[in-house]
Amino acid sequence: MNVIDAHIHLDTYEASQREEIISNLEKFEINALITVSMNLESSKQNLYYNLNHHNIFPAFGFHPEQEIPTKKEIDTLFQWIREHQEYMVAIGEVGLPYYKNLEQKMDYLPYIGLLESFIKLAYELNKPIILHAVYEDAEIVCHLLEKHSIKKAHFHWFKGSKSTIDRMIKNEYYISITPDVLYESEIQEIVKIYPLNLMMIETDGPWPFEGPFIGKWTHPKFMHESVKKIADIKQLDVELVYKKLYENTKTFYGI
């Protein structure tokens, strides 16, 4: 049964691991990769993979868990995205620096302003947006998405309150589930609540996982275990879950 990795940082893998992933996609029934970007250079690298591999689909953006870029850097990135919009399936990864803020309290206003600019760009280009937004940050992001009438939003590796989940479901925002669904009760509870028709799967690779994956480098083949666990949690036929997750991703990204 085919799967699609809805969120992977392909450009940040070691070269040998990246080559192994790309060369073995068919072997592990991985139909496509949605590879997200960290910044302009990352976006350029992901464009290169797209131009050389028919089953790699890039998203262009700026990961929020890093220092805010200068105005010149932002302007350059936005101009480059506009010039290469035909190659991307989404704006992403963008969002708010929740984990960086845990380490050192930060001024959130520049990050919120940058995210709102990306949201406006997604609207302008009529592209989906891939979001890094968890817990209370997700509420801020929901407000911005609603403010700018964004419908096609994908919250990757989402964690948050029941009220936020209810709001996201009402707005028909998508989430994607990582391999930690096999051992993290918090993710398992979200899977129970969230509708299957608004769900995708991802690895967020090369991020490492624990449980049955401890000591292994993250490969998209892990997603097959995620599908089985989702089916188990939702008490649904595993083939039905495979089919629905696959169709959801293809439809959301238009691939």
CYANA upper distance limits for C-alpha pairs under 8 A (distance plus 0.5 A):
  1 MET  CA     29 GLU  CA      6.88
  1 MET  CA    239 GLU  CA      8.04
  1 MET  CA    242 TYR  CA      7.07
  1 MET  CA    243 LYS  CA      8.28
  2 ASN  CA     29 GLU  CA      5.30
  2 ASN  CA     30 ILE  CA      6.11
  2 ASN  CA     31 ASN  CA      6.40
  2 ASN  CA    242 TYR  CA      7.70
  2 ASN  CA    243 LYS  CA      8.41
  2 ASN  CA    246 TYR  CA      7.45
  3 VAL  CA     29 GLU  CA      6.95
  3 VAL  CA     30 ILE  CA      5.50
  3 VAL  CA     31 ASN  CA      6.34
  3 VAL  CA     32 ALA  CA      7.97
  3 VAL  CA    223 MET  CA      7.86
  3 VAL  CA    224 HIS  CA      8.01
  3 VAL  CA    242 TYR  CA      7.58
  3 VAL  CA    245 LEU  CA      8.07
  3 VAL  CA    246 TYR  CA      6.15
  4 ILE  CA     30 ILE  CA      6.24
  4 ILE  CA     31 ASN  CA      6.02
  4 ILE  CA     32 ALA  CA      5.46
  4 ILE  CA     33 LEU  CA      6.40
  4 ILE  CA     34 ILE  CA      8.21
  4 ILE  CA    201 ILE  CA      7.71
  4 ILE  CA    202 GLU  CA      8.05
  4 ILE  CA    246 TYR  CA      6.77
  4 ILE  CA    249 THR  CA      7.49
  5 ASP  CA     30 ILE  CA      8.03
  5 ASP  CA     32 ALA  CA      6.97
  5 ASP  CA     33 LEU  CA      5.39
  5 ASP  CA     34 ILE  CA      6.56
  5 ASP  CA    201 ILE  CA      6.63
  5 ASP  CA    202 GLU  CA      5.11
  5 ASP  CA    203 THR  CA      7.01
  5 ASP  CA    220 PRO  CA      6.97
  5 ASP  CA    223 MET  CA      8.11
  6 ALA  CA     33 LEU  CA      6.86
  6 ALA  CA     34 ILE  CA      5.50
  6 ALA  CA     35 THR  CA      8.17
  6 ALA  CA    176 SER  CA      7.57
  6 ALA  CA    200 MET  CA      7.10
  6 ALA  CA    201 ILE  CA      6.42
  6 ALA  CA    202 GLU  CA      5.36
  6 ALA  CA    203 THR  CA      8.30
  6 ALA  CA    249 THR  CA      7.38
  7 HIS  CA     33 LEU  CA      7.78
  7 HIS  CA     34 ILE  CA      5.86
  7 HIS  CA     35 THR  CA      6.39
  7 HIS  CA     36 VAL  CA      6.84
  7 HIS  CA    156 HIS  CA      7.65
  7 HIS  CA    201 ILE  CA      8.40
  7 HIS  CA    202 GLU  CA      5.55
  7 HIS  CA    203 THR  CA      6.84
  7 HIS  CA    204 ASP  CA      5.85
  7 HIS  CA    205 GLY  CA      8.36
  8 ILE  CA     33 LEU  CA      7.47
  8 ILE  CA     34 ILE  CA      6.76
  8 ILE  CA     35 THR  CA      5.37
  8 ILE  CA     36 VAL  CA      6.59
  8 ILE  CA    202 GLU  CA      7.35
  8 ILE  CA    203 THR  CA      6.48
  8 ILE  CA    204 ASP  CA      4.97
  8 ILE  CA    205 GLY  CA      5.57
  8 ILE  CA    206 PRO  CA      7.92
  9 HIS  CA     13 TYR  CA      7.78
  9 HIS  CA     35 THR  CA      5.96
  9 HIS  CA     36 VAL  CA      6.03
  9 HIS  CA     37 SER  CA      7.27
  9 HIS  CA    204 ASP  CA      6.82
  9 HIS  CA    205 GLY  CA      6.23
  9 HIS  CA    206 PRO  CA      7.13
 10 LEU  CA     18 ARG  CA      7.11
 10 LEU  CA     35 THR  CA      6.28
 10 LEU  CA     36 VAL  CA      8.14
 10 LEU  CA     46 ASN  CA      8.02
 10 LEU  CA    205 GLY  CA      7.70
 10 LEU  CA    206 PRO  CA      8.09
 11 ASP  CA     18 ARG  CA      8.22
 11 ASP  CA     35 THR  CA      8.45
 11 ASP  CA     42 SER  CA      7.16
 11 ASP  CA     45 GLN  CA      6.98
 11 ASP  CA     46 ASN  CA      6.97
 12 THR  CA    206 PRO  CA      7.55
 13 TYR  CA     17 GLN  CA      6.71
 13 TYR  CA     18 ARG  CA      6.13
 13 TYR  CA    205 GLY  CA      8.29
 13 TYR  CA    206 PRO  CA      6.43
 14 GLU  CA     18 ARG  CA      6.66
 15 ALA  CA     19 GLU  CA      6.65
 16 SER  CA     20 GLU  CA      6.72
 17 GLN  CA     21 ILE  CA      6.72
 18 ARG  CA     22 ILE  CA      6.74
 19 GLU  CA     23 SER  CA      6.49
 20 GLU  CA     24 ASN  CA      6.53
 21 ILE  CA     25 LEU  CA      6.64
 21 ILE  CA    219 HIS  CA      7.31
 21 ILE  CA    220 PRO  CA      7.97
 24 ASN  CA     28 PHE  CA      6.88
 25 LEU  CA     29 GLU  CA      6.65
 25 LEU  CA     30 ILE  CA      5.40
 25 LEU  CA     31 ASN  CA      7.35
 25 LEU  CA     32 ALA  CA      8.31
 26 GLU  CA     30 ILE  CA      6.34
 26 GLU  CA     31 ASN  CA      7.42
 28 PHE  CA    221 LYS  CA      6.48
 30 ILE  CA    220 PRO  CA      7.87
 30 ILE  CA    221 LYS  CA      7.82
 31 ASN  CA     55 ASN  CA      7.22
 32 ALA  CA     55 ASN  CA      5.22
 32 ALA  CA     56 ILE  CA      6.29
 32 ALA  CA     57 PHE  CA      7.87
 33 LEU  CA     55 ASN  CA      6.99
 33 LEU  CA     56 ILE  CA      5.48
 33 LEU  CA     57 PHE  CA      6.56
 34 ILE  CA     56 ILE  CA      6.80
 34 ILE  CA     57 PHE  CA      5.44
 34 ILE  CA     58 PRO  CA      6.24
 34 ILE  CA     59 ALA  CA      7.52
 35 THR  CA     46 ASN  CA      7.22
 35 THR  CA     56 ILE  CA      7.46
 35 THR  CA     57 PHE  CA      6.61
 35 THR  CA     58 PRO  CA      5.36
 35 THR  CA     59 ALA  CA      6.64
 36 VAL  CA     43 SER  CA      8.23
 36 VAL  CA     46 ASN  CA      8.07
 36 VAL  CA     58 PRO  CA      6.46
 36 VAL  CA     59 ALA  CA      5.30
 36 VAL  CA     60 PHE  CA      6.87
 36 VAL  CA     61 GLY  CA      7.99
 36 VAL  CA     92 GLY  CA      6.27
 36 VAL  CA     93 GLU  CA      6.09
 37 SER  CA     42 SER  CA      5.64
 37 SER  CA     43 SER  CA      5.59
 37 SER  CA     46 ASN  CA      7.55
 37 SER  CA     58 PRO  CA      8.11
 37 SER  CA     59 ALA  CA      6.66
 37 SER  CA     60 PHE  CA      5.75
 37 SER  CA     61 GLY  CA      6.01
 37 SER  CA     62 PHE  CA      6.95
 37 SER  CA     63 HIS  CA      7.56
 37 SER  CA     92 GLY  CA      6.83
 37 SER  CA     93 GLU  CA      6.37
 38 MET  CA     42 SER  CA      5.99
 38 MET  CA     43 SER  CA      7.57
 38 MET  CA     60 PHE  CA      8.40
 38 MET  CA     61 GLY  CA      6.78
 38 MET  CA     62 PHE  CA      5.27
 38 MET  CA     63 HIS  CA      5.15
 38 MET  CA     93 GLU  CA      7.21
 39 ASN  CA     43 SER  CA      6.58
 39 ASN  CA     60 PHE  CA      8.11
 39 ASN  CA     61 GLY  CA      6.36
 39 ASN  CA     62 PHE  CA      4.98
 39 ASN  CA     63 HIS  CA      7.18
 39 ASN  CA     77 LEU  CA      8.16
 40 LEU  CA     44 LYS  CA      6.75
 40 LEU  CA     60 PHE  CA      8.26
 40 LEU  CA     61 GLY  CA      7.84
 40 LEU  CA     62 PHE  CA      7.97
 40 LEU  CA     77 LEU  CA      6.13
 41 GLU  CA     45 GLN  CA      6.79
 42 SER  CA     46 ASN  CA      6.70
 43 SER  CA     47 LEU  CA      6.65
 43 SER  CA     58 PRO  CA      8.11
 43 SER  CA     59 ALA  CA      7.83
 43 SER  CA     60 PHE  CA      5.68
 43 SER  CA     61 GLY  CA      7.50
 44 LYS  CA     48 TYR  CA      6.84
 45 GLN  CA     49 TYR  CA      7.08
 46 ASN  CA     50 ASN  CA      6.83
 46 ASN  CA     58 PRO  CA      6.11
 46 ASN  CA     59 ALA  CA      8.31
 47 LEU  CA     51 LEU  CA      6.74
 47 LEU  CA     58 PRO  CA      6.72
 47 LEU  CA     87 TYR  CA      7.65
 47 LEU  CA     88 MET  CA      8.37
 48 TYR  CA     52 ASN  CA      6.88
 49 TYR  CA     53 HIS  CA      6.36
 49 TYR  CA     56 ILE  CA      7.03
 50 ASN  CA     54 HIS  CA      6.92
 50 ASN  CA     55 ASN  CA      7.95
 50 ASN  CA     56 ILE  CA      5.60
 50 ASN  CA     57 PHE  CA      6.26
 50 ASN  CA     58 PRO  CA      7.07
 50 ASN  CA     87 TYR  CA      8.23
 57 PHE  CA     87 TYR  CA      8.36
 57 PHE  CA     88 MET  CA      7.15
 57 PHE  CA     89 VAL  CA      6.91
 58 PRO  CA     87 TYR  CA      7.75
 58 PRO  CA     88 MET  CA      5.63
 58 PRO  CA     89 VAL  CA      6.64
 58 PRO  CA     90 ALA  CA      7.87
 59 ALA  CA     88 MET  CA      5.73
 59 ALA  CA     89 VAL  CA      6.18
 59 ALA  CA     90 ALA  CA      5.23
 59 ALA  CA     91 ILE  CA      5.82
 59 ALA  CA     92 GLY  CA      5.67
 59 ALA  CA     93 GLU  CA      7.65
 60 PHE  CA     81 ILE  CA      7.26
 60 PHE  CA     88 MET  CA      7.25
 60 PHE  CA     90 ALA  CA      7.27
 60 PHE  CA     91 ILE  CA      5.65
 60 PHE  CA     92 GLY  CA      5.67
 60 PHE  CA     93 GLU  CA      7.47
 61 GLY  CA     77 LEU  CA      8.43
 61 GLY  CA     91 ILE  CA      6.10
 61 GLY  CA     92 GLY  CA      4.92
 61 GLY  CA     93 GLU  CA      5.77
 61 GLY  CA     94 VAL  CA      6.45
 61 GLY  CA    118 PHE  CA      8.40
 62 PHE  CA     92 GLY  CA      7.28
 62 PHE  CA     93 GLU  CA      6.40
 62 PHE  CA     94 VAL  CA      5.94
 63 HIS  CA     92 GLY  CA      8.10
 63 HIS  CA     93 GLU  CA      5.84
 63 HIS  CA     94 VAL  CA      5.65
 63 HIS  CA     95 GLY  CA      7.49
 63 HIS  CA    132 HIS  CA      8.30
 64 PRO  CA     68 ILE  CA      8.04
 64 PRO  CA     93 GLU  CA      8.49
 64 PRO  CA     94 VAL  CA      6.46
 64 PRO  CA     95 GLY  CA      6.08
 64 PRO  CA     96 LEU  CA      5.80
 64 PRO  CA     97 PRO  CA      5.54
 64 PRO  CA    111 TYR  CA      7.76
 64 PRO  CA    132 HIS  CA      8.05
 65 GLU  CA     96 LEU  CA      7.71
 65 GLU  CA     97 PRO  CA      5.13
 65 GLU  CA     98 TYR  CA      8.02
 65 GLU  CA     99 TYR  CA      7.59
 65 GLU  CA    100 LYS  CA      6.30
 66 GLN  CA     97 PRO  CA      7.97
 66 GLN  CA    100 LYS  CA      8.08
 68 ILE  CA    110 PRO  CA      7.85
 68 ILE  CA    111 TYR  CA      7.42
 69 PRO  CA     73 GLU  CA      6.34
 69 PRO  CA     74 ILE  CA      6.75
 70 THR  CA     74 ILE  CA      6.73
 71 LYS  CA     75 ASP  CA      6.55
 72 LYS  CA     76 THR  CA      6.60
 73 GLU  CA     77 LEU  CA      6.64
 74 ILE  CA     78 PHE  CA      6.62
 75 ASP  CA     79 GLN  CA      6.61
 76 THR  CA     80 TRP  CA      6.65
 77 LEU  CA     81 ILE  CA      6.65
 78 PHE  CA     82 ARG  CA      6.75
 79 GLN  CA     83 GLU  CA      6.76
 80 TRP  CA     84 HIS  CA      6.71
 81 ILE  CA     85 GLN  CA      6.07
 82 ARG  CA    125 LEU  CA      8.35
 84 HIS  CA     88 MET  CA      7.76
 85 GLN  CA    125 LEU  CA      7.99
 89 VAL  CA    127 LYS  CA      7.26
 89 VAL  CA    128 PRO  CA      7.72
 89 VAL  CA    253 TYR  CA      6.41
 89 VAL  CA    254 GLY  CA      7.97
 90 ALA  CA    122 ALA  CA      8.11
 90 ALA  CA    127 LYS  CA      5.67
 90 ALA  CA    128 PRO  CA      5.30
 90 ALA  CA    129 ILE  CA      5.94
 90 ALA  CA    130 ILE  CA      7.34
 90 ALA  CA    253 TYR  CA      7.89
 91 ILE  CA    118 PHE  CA      7.83
 91 ILE  CA    122 ALA  CA      6.67
 91 ILE  CA    127 LYS  CA      7.13
 91 ILE  CA    128 PRO  CA      6.83
 91 ILE  CA    129 ILE  CA      5.24
 91 ILE  CA    130 ILE  CA      6.63
 92 GLY  CA    129 ILE  CA      6.38
 92 GLY  CA    130 ILE  CA      5.15
 92 GLY  CA    131 LEU  CA      7.17
 93 GLU  CA    129 ILE  CA      8.25
 93 GLU  CA    130 ILE  CA      5.79
 93 GLU  CA    131 LEU  CA      6.33
 93 GLU  CA    132 HIS  CA      7.11
 94 VAL  CA    115 LEU  CA      7.05
 94 VAL  CA    118 PHE  CA      7.96
 94 VAL  CA    129 ILE  CA      8.34
 94 VAL  CA    130 ILE  CA      6.89
 94 VAL  CA    131 LEU  CA      5.72
 94 VAL  CA    132 HIS  CA      6.35
 95 GLY  CA    111 TYR  CA      8.32
 95 GLY  CA    112 ILE  CA      8.48
 95 GLY  CA    115 LEU  CA      6.30
 95 GLY  CA    131 LEU  CA      5.70
 95 GLY  CA    132 HIS  CA      5.07
 95 GLY  CA    133 ALA  CA      6.12
 95 GLY  CA    141 VAL  CA      8.08
 96 LEU  CA    108 TYR  CA      8.50
 96 LEU  CA    111 TYR  CA      6.71
 96 LEU  CA    112 ILE  CA      7.41
 96 LEU  CA    115 LEU  CA      7.86
 96 LEU  CA    132 HIS  CA      6.84
 96 LEU  CA    133 ALA  CA      6.36
 96 LEU  CA    137 ASP  CA      7.13
 97 PRO  CA    101 ASN  CA      6.52
 97 PRO  CA    111 TYR  CA      8.14
 97 PRO  CA    132 HIS  CA      8.48
 97 PRO  CA    133 ALA  CA      8.44
 98 TYR  CA    102 LEU  CA      6.99
 98 TYR  CA    133 ALA  CA      7.80
 98 TYR  CA    134 VAL  CA      7.52
 98 TYR  CA    137 ASP  CA      7.32
 99 TYR  CA    103 GLU  CA      7.28
100 LYS  CA    104 GLN  CA      6.99
100 LYS  CA    105 LYS  CA      8.48
101 ASN  CA    105 LYS  CA      5.39
101 ASN  CA    106 MET  CA      6.17
107 ASP  CA    111 TYR  CA      8.45
108 TYR  CA    112 ILE  CA      6.63
109 LEU  CA    113 GLY  CA      6.52
110 PRO  CA    114 LEU  CA      6.63
111 TYR  CA    115 LEU  CA      6.58
112 ILE  CA    116 GLU  CA      6.61
113 GLY  CA    117 SER  CA      6.82
114 LEU  CA    118 PHE  CA      6.91
115 LEU  CA    119 ILE  CA      6.68
116 GLU  CA    120 LYS  CA      6.69
116 GLU  CA    144 LEU  CA      7.17
117 SER  CA    121 LEU  CA      6.69
118 PHE  CA    122 ALA  CA      6.65
119 ILE  CA    123 TYR  CA      6.84
119 ILE  CA    129 ILE  CA      7.78
119 ILE  CA    144 LEU  CA      8.25
119 ILE  CA    145 LEU  CA      7.57
119 ILE  CA    148 HIS  CA      7.87
119 ILE  CA    150 ILE  CA      8.13
120 LYS  CA    124 GLU  CA      6.59
120 LYS  CA    148 HIS  CA      7.47
121 LEU  CA    125 LEU  CA      6.57
122 ALA  CA    126 ASN  CA      6.16
122 ALA  CA    127 LYS  CA      5.51
122 ALA  CA    128 PRO  CA      6.91
122 ALA  CA    129 ILE  CA      6.85
123 TYR  CA    127 LYS  CA      7.10
123 TYR  CA    148 HIS  CA      8.09
123 TYR  CA    150 ILE  CA      7.17
127 LYS  CA    152 LYS  CA      8.17
128 PRO  CA    151 LYS  CA      8.48
128 PRO  CA    152 LYS  CA      5.35
128 PRO  CA    153 ALA  CA      6.29
128 PRO  CA    154 HIS  CA      7.97
128 PRO  CA    252 PHE  CA      8.30
128 PRO  CA    253 TYR  CA      7.78
129 ILE  CA    152 LYS  CA      7.08
129 ILE  CA    153 ALA  CA      5.57
129 ILE  CA    154 HIS  CA      6.65
130 ILE  CA    153 ALA  CA      6.71
130 ILE  CA    154 HIS  CA      5.32
130 ILE  CA    155 PHE  CA      6.60
130 ILE  CA    156 HIS  CA      7.42
131 LEU  CA    153 ALA  CA      7.77
131 LEU  CA    154 HIS  CA      6.44
131 LEU  CA    155 PHE  CA      5.26
131 LEU  CA    156 HIS  CA      6.58
132 HIS  CA    155 PHE  CA      6.85
132 HIS  CA    156 HIS  CA      6.70
132 HIS  CA    157 TRP  CA      8.31
132 HIS  CA    158 PHE  CA      8.35
133 ALA  CA    137 ASP  CA      5.89
133 ALA  CA    138 ALA  CA      5.32
133 ALA  CA    141 VAL  CA      7.46
133 ALA  CA    155 PHE  CA      7.21
133 ALA  CA    156 HIS  CA      8.34
133 ALA  CA    158 PHE  CA      7.42
134 VAL  CA    138 ALA  CA      5.56
134 VAL  CA    158 PHE  CA      6.11
134 VAL  CA    159 LYS  CA      5.62
134 VAL  CA    160 GLY  CA      6.32
135 TYR  CA    139 GLU  CA      8.07
135 TYR  CA    159 LYS  CA      6.18
135 TYR  CA    160 GLY  CA      4.57
135 TYR  CA    161 SER  CA      7.03
136 GLU  CA    140 ILE  CA      7.57
136 GLU  CA    160 GLY  CA      7.57
137 ASP  CA    141 VAL  CA      6.86
138 ALA  CA    142 CYS  CA      6.52
138 ALA  CA    160 GLY  CA      7.77
138 ALA  CA    164 THR  CA      7.66
139 GLU  CA    143 HIS  CA      6.80
139 GLU  CA    164 THR  CA      6.89
140 ILE  CA    144 LEU  CA      6.95
141 VAL  CA    145 LEU  CA      6.62
142 CYS  CA    146 GLU  CA      6.60
142 CYS  CA    167 ARG  CA      8.44
142 CYS  CA    168 MET  CA      7.86
143 HIS  CA    147 LYS  CA      6.52
144 LEU  CA    148 HIS  CA      6.83
145 LEU  CA    149 SER  CA      6.48
145 LEU  CA    150 ILE  CA      5.54
145 LEU  CA    151 LYS  CA      8.06
146 GLU  CA    150 ILE  CA      6.73
151 LYS  CA    171 ASN  CA      7.69
151 LYS  CA    172 GLU  CA      7.85
151 LYS  CA    173 TYR  CA      7.51
152 LYS  CA    173 TYR  CA      7.07
152 LYS  CA    174 TYR  CA      8.30
152 LYS  CA    252 PHE  CA      7.91
153 ALA  CA    173 TYR  CA      5.72
153 ALA  CA    174 TYR  CA      6.66
154 HIS  CA    173 TYR  CA      6.58
154 HIS  CA    174 TYR  CA      5.16
154 HIS  CA    175 ILE  CA      6.01
154 HIS  CA    176 SER  CA      7.95
155 PHE  CA    173 TYR  CA      7.86
155 PHE  CA    174 TYR  CA      6.61
155 PHE  CA    175 ILE  CA      5.26
155 PHE  CA    176 SER  CA      7.26
156 HIS  CA    175 ILE  CA      6.05
156 HIS  CA    176 SER  CA      5.56
156 HIS  CA    177 ILE  CA      7.82
156 HIS  CA    202 GLU  CA      8.39
157 TRP  CA    175 ILE  CA      7.52
157 TRP  CA    176 SER  CA      6.30
157 TRP  CA    177 ILE  CA      6.32
157 TRP  CA    178 THR  CA      6.73
158 PHE  CA    175 ILE  CA      6.94
158 PHE  CA    176 SER  CA      7.77
158 PHE  CA    177 ILE  CA      8.30
159 LYS  CA    186 GLU  CA      8.12
159 LYS  CA    187 ILE  CA      7.77
159 LYS  CA    190 ILE  CA      8.26
160 GLY  CA    164 THR  CA      6.79
160 GLY  CA    165 ILE  CA      7.25
161 SER  CA    165 ILE  CA      6.71
162 LYS  CA    166 ASP  CA      6.59
163 SER  CA    167 ARG  CA      6.75
164 THR  CA    168 MET  CA      6.67
165 ILE  CA    169 ILE  CA      6.62
165 ILE  CA    194 TYR  CA      8.08
166 ASP  CA    170 LYS  CA      6.64
167 ARG  CA    171 ASN  CA      6.82
168 MET  CA    172 GLU  CA      6.54
168 MET  CA    173 TYR  CA      5.81
168 MET  CA    174 TYR  CA      8.36
169 ILE  CA    173 TYR  CA      6.58
169 ILE  CA    174 TYR  CA      8.47
169 ILE  CA    194 TYR  CA      7.69
169 ILE  CA    195 PRO  CA      8.21
169 ILE  CA    198 LEU  CA      8.34
172 GLU  CA    198 LEU  CA      7.25
173 TYR  CA    198 LEU  CA      7.27
174 TYR  CA    198 LEU  CA      5.22
174 TYR  CA    199 MET  CA      6.10
174 TYR  CA    200 MET  CA      7.81
175 ILE  CA    198 LEU  CA      7.08
175 ILE  CA    199 MET  CA      5.69
175 ILE  CA    200 MET  CA      6.70
176 SER  CA    199 MET  CA      6.10
176 SER  CA    200 MET  CA      4.84
176 SER  CA    201 ILE  CA      5.13
176 SER  CA    202 GLU  CA      6.42
177 ILE  CA    181 VAL  CA      7.41
177 ILE  CA    187 ILE  CA      8.17
177 ILE  CA    191 VAL  CA      8.44
177 ILE  CA    199 MET  CA      7.93
177 ILE  CA    200 MET  CA      6.81
177 ILE  CA    201 ILE  CA      5.12
177 ILE  CA    202 GLU  CA      6.35
177 ILE  CA    203 THR  CA      8.43
177 ILE  CA    226 SER  CA      8.10
178 THR  CA    201 ILE  CA      6.64
178 THR  CA    202 GLU  CA      5.69
178 THR  CA    203 THR  CA      5.74
178 THR  CA    204 ASP  CA      7.70
178 THR  CA    223 MET  CA      8.08
178 THR  CA    226 SER  CA      7.53
179 PRO  CA    202 GLU  CA      8.12
179 PRO  CA    203 THR  CA      6.92
179 PRO  CA    209 PHE  CA      7.62
179 PRO  CA    222 PHE  CA      7.00
179 PRO  CA    223 MET  CA      6.86
179 PRO  CA    225 GLU  CA      7.76
179 PRO  CA    226 SER  CA      5.84
180 ASP  CA    184 GLU  CA      6.10
180 ASP  CA    187 ILE  CA      7.77
180 ASP  CA    209 PHE  CA      7.02
180 ASP  CA    210 GLU  CA      7.71
180 ASP  CA    211 GLY  CA      8.14
180 ASP  CA    226 SER  CA      8.50
181 VAL  CA    185 SER  CA      7.90
181 VAL  CA    187 ILE  CA      5.88
181 VAL  CA    188 GLN  CA      6.06
181 VAL  CA    226 SER  CA      6.98
181 VAL  CA    229 LYS  CA      7.56
181 VAL  CA    230 ILE  CA      8.19
182 LEU  CA    188 GLN  CA      8.26
182 LEU  CA    211 GLY  CA      7.79
182 LEU  CA    225 GLU  CA      8.19
182 LEU  CA    226 SER  CA      7.17
182 LEU  CA    229 LYS  CA      6.75
183 TYR  CA    210 GLU  CA      8.46
183 TYR  CA    211 GLY  CA      6.53
184 GLU  CA    188 GLN  CA      6.87
185 SER  CA    189 GLU  CA      6.64
186 GLU  CA    190 ILE  CA      7.06
187 ILE  CA    191 VAL  CA      6.81
188 GLN  CA    192 LYS  CA      6.88
188 GLN  CA    230 ILE  CA      8.50
188 GLN  CA    233 ILE  CA      7.66
189 GLU  CA    193 ILE  CA      7.01
190 ILE  CA    194 TYR  CA      6.39
191 VAL  CA    195 PRO  CA      8.33
191 VAL  CA    230 ILE  CA      7.28
191 VAL  CA    233 ILE  CA      7.69
191 VAL  CA    234 LYS  CA      7.93
192 LYS  CA    233 ILE  CA      6.88
192 LYS  CA    234 LYS  CA      6.49
194 TYR  CA    198 LEU  CA      7.76
194 TYR  CA    199 MET  CA      7.95
195 PRO  CA    199 MET  CA      7.29
196 LEU  CA    241 VAL  CA      8.27
196 LEU  CA    244 LYS  CA      7.83
196 LEU  CA    245 LEU  CA      7.94
197 ASN  CA    244 LYS  CA      7.32
197 ASN  CA    245 LEU  CA      8.03
197 ASN  CA    248 ASN  CA      7.11
198 LEU  CA    248 ASN  CA      7.61
199 MET  CA    245 LEU  CA      6.86
199 MET  CA    248 ASN  CA      7.47
200 MET  CA    245 LEU  CA      5.71
200 MET  CA    246 TYR  CA      7.96
200 MET  CA    248 ASN  CA      7.08
200 MET  CA    249 THR  CA      6.55
201 ILE  CA    223 MET  CA      7.33
201 ILE  CA    226 SER  CA      8.03
201 ILE  CA    227 VAL  CA      8.28
201 ILE  CA    245 LEU  CA      7.54
202 GLU  CA    220 PRO  CA      8.17
202 GLU  CA    223 MET  CA      7.33
203 THR  CA    207 TRP  CA      8.08
203 THR  CA    218 THR  CA      7.72
203 THR  CA    219 HIS  CA      8.01
203 THR  CA    220 PRO  CA      6.64
203 THR  CA    222 PHE  CA      7.97
203 THR  CA    223 MET  CA      7.45
205 GLY  CA    218 THR  CA      6.05
205 GLY  CA    219 HIS  CA      7.49
205 GLY  CA    220 PRO  CA      8.18
206 PRO  CA    217 TRP  CA      7.44
206 PRO  CA    218 THR  CA      5.83
206 PRO  CA    219 HIS  CA      8.12
207 TRP  CA    218 THR  CA      7.06
208 PRO  CA    213 PHE  CA      8.38
208 PRO  CA    214 ILE  CA      8.09
208 PRO  CA    216 LYS  CA      7.92
208 PRO  CA    217 TRP  CA      6.73
208 PRO  CA    218 THR  CA      6.20
209 PHE  CA    213 PHE  CA      6.08
209 PHE  CA    214 ILE  CA      6.38
209 PHE  CA    216 LYS  CA      8.36
209 PHE  CA    218 THR  CA      7.71
210 GLU  CA    214 ILE  CA      4.74
210 GLU  CA    215 GLY  CA      8.17
213 PHE  CA    217 TRP  CA      8.45
213 PHE  CA    218 THR  CA      8.38
218 THR  CA    222 PHE  CA      7.80
222 PHE  CA    226 SER  CA      7.32
223 MET  CA    227 VAL  CA      6.75
224 HIS  CA    228 LYS  CA      6.99
225 GLU  CA    229 LYS  CA      6.76
226 SER  CA    230 ILE  CA      6.63
227 VAL  CA    231 ALA  CA      6.69
227 VAL  CA    238 VAL  CA      7.66
227 VAL  CA    241 VAL  CA      7.28
227 VAL  CA    242 TYR  CA      6.87
228 LYS  CA    232 ASP  CA      6.71
228 LYS  CA    238 VAL  CA      6.52
229 LYS  CA    233 ILE  CA      6.62
230 ILE  CA    234 LYS  CA      6.59
230 ILE  CA    241 VAL  CA      8.11
231 ALA  CA    235 GLN  CA      6.13
231 ALA  CA    236 LEU  CA      5.47
231 ALA  CA    237 ASP  CA      6.72
231 ALA  CA    238 VAL  CA      5.68
231 ALA  CA    241 VAL  CA      6.52
232 ASP  CA    236 LEU  CA      7.08
232 ASP  CA    238 VAL  CA      8.25
236 LEU  CA    240 LEU  CA      7.67
236 LEU  CA    241 VAL  CA      7.46
237 ASP  CA    241 VAL  CA      6.97
238 VAL  CA    242 TYR  CA      6.67
239 GLU  CA    243 LYS  CA      6.65
240 LEU  CA    244 LYS  CA      6.61
241 VAL  CA    245 LEU  CA      6.55
242 TYR  CA    246 TYR  CA      6.65
243 LYS  CA    247 GLU  CA      6.59
244 LYS  CA    248 ASN  CA      6.43
245 LEU  CA    249 THR  CA      6.83
246 TYR  CA    250 LYS  CA      6.82
247 GLU  CA    251 THR  CA      6.49
248 ASN  CA    252 PHE  CA      6.47
249 THR  CA    253 TYR  CA      6.59
250 LYS  CA    254 GLY  CA      6.02
250 LYS  CA    255 ILE  CA      5.64
251 THR  CA    255 ILE  CA      7.48
